[in-house]
Amino acid sequence: MLDFLAIHWNVDPVLFHIGPISIRWYSLLFVSGFIYGFYIFRHFCRREGVSEALLDPLLYTMLISVVVGARLGHCIFYDPQYYFGSWQGFAEVFMPWKGGLASHGGAIGIIIGITLYANKYGKKAGFDFWWVVDRLVIIVCFAGACIRLGNFFNSEIYGYHTELPWGVVFERTGDPLPKHPTMLYEAICYVILGLVLLFLYNKKLDRMYSGEFLGIFLTFCFGCRGLLEFTKEPSVTLFHIGDVVINMGHVLSIPFIIAGIVIWIWSVKKGRLSKIYPPEPPQKKTSEPTHYAKPLNK
């Protein structure tokens, strides 16, 4: 083993303290995704004439949907016996700061939240669920990369032992062996996918179909996620195929990949363009000009 080539990682996950409150790198990176996501979506609204007043409720919807969905996804998919097997575990369902957020649950939460948001605001503004989610997945790519970078600062979600020169020794875990930095692999994949989708939006929007961005995102995001699970130490092992471990991450990725392919094909066949043209505000009725009689000459 070429241990001398490995990267030794021993960064404190806490960035700084404010009295008894600890501000962690993970929290900072998590919140940053919503902040710059707000400005990216504002660019989308300005380009297509959608009111910027709808950005605030979208931000709140996303924040609640992601946190609730990701937390419930972790509790339900990965450790239901602990969280729903005792009152103490059930109480921790409502404590996301104790760790445990699942991206698959977050994706489900986003879909539910955006459905409610589009039903409430979309009709008057001229957009629907597909318009919102097609643009939102671009932001999700970059936000997901930030979250995985936060996992790197937490020394979590790493992979199996590796002798590759970019293997990382996570010293805070007490394990002296270098591991695959799987969270960084995912972050790189998300950034590449986000840049591709952003290019398609900026340069090819007139030829993109409604739902196509979502189909591409689901297919490749969870396709990469499923492949990278083979380098990750499984949190929940389901079964083995020979020496290959199939874990919960593999199984949860399959429905999203299938959904992505189906949505992609459906969007192209339907042929409805993604770009929208919001309805023009009703014109004010002009009153008939008033004609005044000329004054009599005196």
Number of C-alpha atoms within 10 A of each C-alpha: 11 11 17 9 14 19 16 18 15 14 14 13 19 14 14 12 10 7 6 6 8 13 14 18 20 21 16 14 20 19 15 15 19 19 13 14 19 16 13 16 20 18 14 17 17 11 11 13 16 21 12 13 10 15 16 11 12 18 16 12 18 21 17 15 22 22 19 20 25 24 25 24 23 22 23 17 15 19 16 15 12 16 19 16 11 10 10 11 16 16 11 17 19 12 11 15 10 9 9 17 21 20 23 20 23 23 20 17 25 26 17 14 20 21 17 14 19 20 13 11 15 19 12 12 17 16 20 20 17 20 21 21 21 22 21 20 24 25 24 21 23 23 25 22 25 23 24 24 22 22 21 23 20 20 22 16 17 22 21 16 18 20 16 15 15 15 23 26 24 24 15 16 11 8 10 14 18 29 24 23 26 26 23 19 18 21 21 18 20 26 20 15 20 23 15 14 23 19 12 15 20 11 11 11 16 13 14 19 22 28 27 24 28 25 25 21 26 24 23 18 22 23 18 17 23 20 13 18 20 18 18 21 18 19 12 13 14 13 11 10 7 6 6 9 17 17 20 18 26 21 12 17 22 16 13 22 23 16 15 25 19 13 21 22 15 16 22 15 10 11 14 15 17 22 17 16 12 16 13 9 8 6 6 6 6 6 6 6 6 6 6 6 6 6 6 5 4 3
